[in-house]
Amino acid sequence: MIICISGFPGSGKSTVGSELIAMGFRVLEVSSTIKDKMTEEGVEIDPKSIEEYTGAMKAKYGKGVFARATAQKVRDSDKDVAIIGMRSVEELNAVRETIGSKIPFVLLTAPKSTRYKRLSERPKLPIKSYSVFMMRETSNIDMGIGELTGHADFIIANSGTKEELKAALSDVLDMIRNTANPK
């Protein structure tokens, strides 16, 4: 099984990624592909440089450049795979063009206030203020995530506990398996 997962920052992508790893999935993150390329090129990694580097590379090679590079890693996998973190329809299309047009896309949602709280409390690169959160929100919208949300095959509303998120994820995976292998 191969699935794509995305959502606004703080919607639960990392938590879902960890749960999928525990289920035996190989998890590939578009953001990791970006950071790997930056490291290869000797570019310092911080929020501002990531945004600038990503923008420059997408302007040069198209919006799907990092999603396509991430999807190409799937060919090396003998496990179920989740590609996490597309930010635009072009990125979702790049994944589907690279490895298959029928790959289901799961969207994670959560209220803005919940996402801000999660991001401000996380140990790695916490959001320091609501204005920074809103700038990041605007940046994600500018990248195309708002339009991407309309292309979801499945939606998981993540405003509850981790146990509720795990149960919803399990239900969606069952639906995907049943759709792929109807009885």
N, C-alpha and C positions, 0 to 999 in steps of 0.2 A: 504494500500500500504506500502511496505517495500522497501527501496532503500539503496544502499551503495554508499558513496561518498568519493573520495580521490583525492590527488594531492600533488605535492611538496609543501613545506612550502612557504607561500605567494601567493598561487594560488587562494585563496578566500574561503577556507573551512569554516572559521568562519563567513564570510559574508553570505554565502549560508545557514549555520546553523541558523543564526538569521532570515533570510528570511523564512526558512521553519517553524521555531517556530511561526512566524507571520501568517503563513498559517494554523496553527493548528497541525503541526507535533510534535511528540516527537523526540528530537534529542539526540542521544547517541554518545559520543565521546570516541574512544579507549583511547585517552590520559587521559581522566577523570577517566577511569577505572584504569589505571596505577597509577595515583596520589592518588586515593582513597585507593588502596592497600598499597601504600607507607605510607600514613597517618595512616592506620590501624596498620602497623608494626613499626611506629615511625621513619621512614626514612625521613631525611630532603629532601625537594623538591627544587632542583635547576637543571639547565640544565645538569650538569655533573652527579649528583646523579640519575637523571631520566634515562640517557643513561646507566649508570652502572647497575642500578637495573633492567631495562628492559632487558639488555643483559644477566644478570645472570638468570633471571626468564625464558627467552626464551631458554637458554641453558639447563636449568633443565626440563622444561615442554613442550618445543616445541615452534616454532615461532608463532603459532596461539593462545597461552594461553590467551592473553588479548582481542583479537578479539572475541574469544569464550565466555569469561566471559561477554563481552559487549553484544553479541548477546543473551545470556541467559536472559537479562533484557527485551527483546522484548516480551517475553511471558506474562509479566505483563501489557502490553499496550493495550488500547482500541482505540488508535489513529493511524494515519499514522505514520510511524517511518523512520527516517534516521539514519544510522550508519555511522559516519564520522571518517576518519583518518586511514584506514588500510595502512600498509607500505609494504606489500608483498603479493604475490600470496597465500602463506600459510595462511595469515590472512584472505584474501577474501574467501578462501576455508573453513576455520574454521567457518566463519559466515554462509556460504551457507550450510555447513554440519549440523549446529546447527538449522537453521530455514527455510531452503529451497533453493534448488539448482537453482531456476529460479529468484532469487532476482537480479534485474538489478544493474549494477555497472556504476556510472557516474564519469568520470574523469574530473577534472578541470585543465586547463593548462594556463600558462602565461609565457611570456618571462622572462628569468633569470634576466635581468635588472629591469623589473617591480617588480618581486618578491623581489629582494634585496631592492628596494626603499620602498616597503610596510613594509617589516620586520624591516627596520632600523627606520621607522617613527611610528611604533605602540607603544602605551603607555605601554603595559605590556611586559616585557622582550624583549626590542628592540635589534636587532643585532647591535653590536657596530662597526663592520668593515667588509669589503668585505672578508677578510681572514677568519673571523669567519663564515660568510655566506657560504663560499666555504667548510669549514670543515663540516658544518651542511649538506650541499648538498651532500658531499661525504658520510657522515654517512647514509643519507637517501638512497642513491644508494646502499650502502653496506647492508642495511636492506632489499633491494629487490624492492624498489619502481619503479626503471627503468623497471624491468620485469613486474611489476603489470600494468603499463600503457598500455601494449599490450593486456590486458584482458578487456578493457573498452567496455561496450555495447553502451554508449553514451559519447560524449566529448563536454565539454563547454569550448570554448576559452575565457578566462577572461582577456582581455587586455584593455578593455574600461571602461565605467562608471558603477556605481552600477546599474543604471537603465537598461543598456544593459545586465548586468549579470542577473538581475531579469527577464527580458524578455526571455533570453535564458533558464533560469531555468524553467520558466513557460512552454515554448515550449517543453522542454524535459519531464517534468511531464505529459503534455498532450499526448506526444508520448507513454510514459510508460502506461498510463491509456488506451489508444486506443489499444495498443498491448495486454494488459491483458484482455480487454473487447472488442474484435473486434465486429463490427456490422454486 
